[in-house]
């Protein structure tokens, strides 16, 4: 239990460091800076395999896996997720291009969008593990999902334009949306003269955020079964 508490505290600390300290002020991230931070996070991910080894080898985690096998499993899952995330990159780039998200605000959208998607992925993984432990045949179901995903990738036509996305149409039913960006804010208040009160209005930055998050969740249905 304490091991998991420490793990989640570490993740929370790294996230707070990323948004609250390193990127507290919105700025344009250069290619050099992006490569530097990518190298840092990848290095930390690979360094985590050392902890995985000792956690399993010394019995800190209850499992039949040895330290070596646990590291191989971890690195395999990491590489699979990295390879499957390439599709996400291209789709997110399309979203940023369509909504003309200013370069200085793209990190903010990515951070909050992917953070929400990570939480959802964690819930899906926990649910998937529970199903596998309860029903052995669920592995075959996940296999069918992977085959179906591969079929869709081979037979897919042109990508759906963001303006035709049902998420945007649904969002417009709940919030009016401004035509221009309001700095790095997701919401602003506007005076409604008919209702004689201020109303909450979403900005295009919030629409881009929802698009990024829902896109990552959709891709999760392909990548998570691959991990199992």
C-alpha positions in Angstrom: 0.0 0.0 0.0 2.7 2.5 1.0 4.6 1.7 -2.2 1.6 2.8 -4.3 1.0 5.8 -2.2 4.6 6.9 -2.7 4.3 6.2 -6.5 1.2 8.4 -6.9 2.8 11.1 -4.8 5.9 11.1 -7.0 3.7 11.3 -10.1 1.7 14.2 -8.6 5.0 16.0 -7.7 6.3 15.6 -11.2 3.1 17.0 -12.7 3.0 19.9 -10.3 6.7 20.6 -11.2 5.9 20.5 -14.9 2.9 22.9 -14.8 3.5 24.9 -11.7 7.2 25.6 -11.9 8.8 24.8 -15.3 5.8 26.0 -17.4 4.1 28.4 -15.0 4.4 31.2 -17.6 3.1 30.3 -21.1 5.8 30.6 -23.7 6.7 29.2 -27.1 8.6 25.9 -26.7 11.4 25.7 -29.2 12.4 22.4 -30.9 15.6 22.3 -28.8 13.7 22.8 -25.6 11.2 20.1 -26.6 13.9 17.6 -27.4 15.6 18.4 -24.1 12.5 17.7 -22.0 11.6 14.7 -24.1 15.0 13.2 -23.4 14.6 13.9 -19.7 11.2 12.3 -19.4 12.3 9.3 -21.5 15.4 8.9 -19.3 13.3 9.0 -16.1 10.9 6.4 -17.6 13.8 4.1 -18.4 15.4 4.7 -15.0 12.2 3.7 -13.4 12.9 0.1 -14.7 15.7 -0.1 -12.0 13.1 0.5 -9.3 10.8 -2.1 -11.0 13.6 -4.6 -10.8 14.2 -4.2 -7.1 10.5 -3.9 -6.2 9.8 -7.3 -7.7 13.1 -9.0 -6.9 12.9 -8.1 -3.2 9.2 -8.9 -2.8 8.0 -5.3 -2.3 5.2 -6.2 -4.8 3.2 -9.4 -4.5 3.7 -11.1 -7.8 5.0 -14.3 -9.4 7.3 -12.3 -11.6 11.0 -12.1 -10.9 12.8 -8.8 -11.1 14.2 -9.5 -14.6 10.9 -10.6 -16.0 9.1 -7.6 -14.5 11.6 -5.2 -16.2 11.1 -6.9 -19.5 7.3 -6.6 -19.1 7.6 -3.0 -18.1 9.9 -2.0 -21.0 7.8 -4.0 -23.5 4.6 -2.1 -22.4 6.5 1.2 -22.5 7.7 0.6 -26.1 4.3 -0.5 -27.3 2.7 2.6 -25.8 5.3 4.8 -27.4 4.9 3.3 -30.8 1.1 3.5 -30.7 1.2 7.1 -29.5 2.6 8.2 -32.9 -1.0 8.3 -34.3 -1.9 10.6 -31.4 0.8 13.1 -32.3 -0.4 13.5 -35.9 -4.1 13.9 -34.8 -3.2 16.4 -32.1 -1.1 18.4 -34.6 -4.2 18.4 -36.9 -6.3 19.7 -34.0 -3.9 22.5 -33.2 -3.7 23.5 -36.8 -7.4 23.5 -37.3 -8.1 25.6 -34.2 -5.0 27.7 -34.8 -3.9 27.3 -31.2 -1.1 29.8 -30.4 2.2 28.1 -29.9 2.5 29.6 -26.4 -0.7 27.9 -25.2 -0.2 24.4 -26.8 1.7 23.0 -23.7 -1.2 24.0 -21.5 -3.7 22.2 -23.7 -1.5 19.1 -23.9 -0.9 19.0 -20.2 -4.5 19.2 -19.0 -5.8 17.2 -21.9 -3.5 14.3 -21.5 -3.7 14.4 -17.7 -7.5 13.8 -17.9 -6.9 11.0 -20.5 -4.2 9.4 -18.2 -6.8 9.3 -15.3 -9.3 7.7 -17.7 -6.7 5.2 -18.9 -5.9 4.3 -15.4 -9.5 3.5 -14.7 -9.7 1.4 -17.9 -6.6 -0.5 -17.0 -7.9 -1.2 -13.5 -11.2 -2.4 -14.9 -9.5 -4.5 -17.5 -7.3 -6.2 -14.8 -10.4 -7.0 -12.7 -12.1 -8.5 -15.8 -9.1 -10.7 -16.6 -8.8 -12.0 -13.1 -12.5 -12.8 -13.0 -12.9 -14.1 -16.6 -10.0 -15.9 -18.3 -11.7 -15.6 -21.7 -11.4 -11.8 -21.6 -7.9 -12.1 -23.1 -9.5 -13.4 -26.3 -11.9 -10.4 -26.3 -8.9 -8.0 -26.1 -7.3 -9.9 -28.9 -10.4 -9.4 -31.1 -10.4 -5.7 -30.3 -6.8 -5.5 -31.5 -7.6 -7.3 -34.7 -10.5 -5.0 -35.3 -8.3 -1.9 -34.6 -5.8 -3.2 -37.1 -8.6 -3.7 -39.7 -9.8 -0.2 -39.2 -6.3 1.2 -39.7 -5.9 -0.7 -43.0 -9.3 0.2 -44.4 -9.7 3.7 -43.0 -10.4 6.4 -45.6 -9.7 10.1 -45.2 -9.7 11.5 -41.7 -12.8 13.1 -40.3 -12.6 16.9 -40.3 -12.6 18.4 -36.8 -15.5 20.7 -37.6 -17.7 17.6 -38.1 -16.8 16.1 -34.8 -19.8 15.3 -32.6 -17.9 16.4 -29.5 -17.9 20.0 -30.7 -21.6 19.9 -31.6 -22.4 18.6 -28.1 -20.2 21.2 -26.5 -22.0 24.0 -28.2 -25.3 22.8 -26.6 -23.9 23.5 -23.1 -21.7 26.5 -23.6 -21.6 29.4 -25.9 -18.1 29.7 -27.5 -16.1 32.8 -28.1 -14.7 33.5 -31.6 -11.3 34.6 -30.3 -8.8 33.3 -27.8 -8.8 35.0 -24.4 -5.2 34.5 -23.5 -4.6 31.1 -21.9 -8.0 30.9 -20.2 -10.5 28.1 -20.9 -13.5 30.1 -19.7 -14.5 33.7 -19.5 -17.6 35.5 -18.3 -19.7 37.6 -20.6 -22.6 39.9 -19.9 -25.9 38.5 -21.2 -28.2 41.4 -21.6 -31.3 39.3 -22.2 -30.9 37.4 -18.9 -29.4 40.5 -17.2 -26.5 38.4 -15.7 -23.1 37.2 -16.6 -22.8 33.8 -18.2 -19.9 31.4 -18.5 -18.5 31.2 -22.0 -16.0 28.7 -23.3 -13.0 29.8 -25.4 -11.6 28.0 -28.5 -8.7 26.8 -26.2 -11.2 24.8 -24.2 -12.7 23.3 -27.4 -9.2 22.2 -28.4 -8.6 20.8 -24.9 -11.8 18.6 -25.1 -10.8 17.5 -28.6 -7.3 16.5 -27.5 -8.7 14.6 -24.5 -11.4 12.7 -26.3 -9.0 11.9 -29.1 -6.5 10.3 -26.6 -9.3 8.4 -25.0 -10.4 7.0 -28.4 -6.8 5.8 -29.0 -6.8 4.3 -25.6 -9.3 1.6 -26.7 -6.6 0.4 -29.2 -3.5 0.7 -27.0 -4.7 -0.6 -23.7 -5.7 -4.1 -25.0 -2.2 -4.3 -26.5 -0.7 -4.0 -23.0 -2.7 -6.9 -21.7 
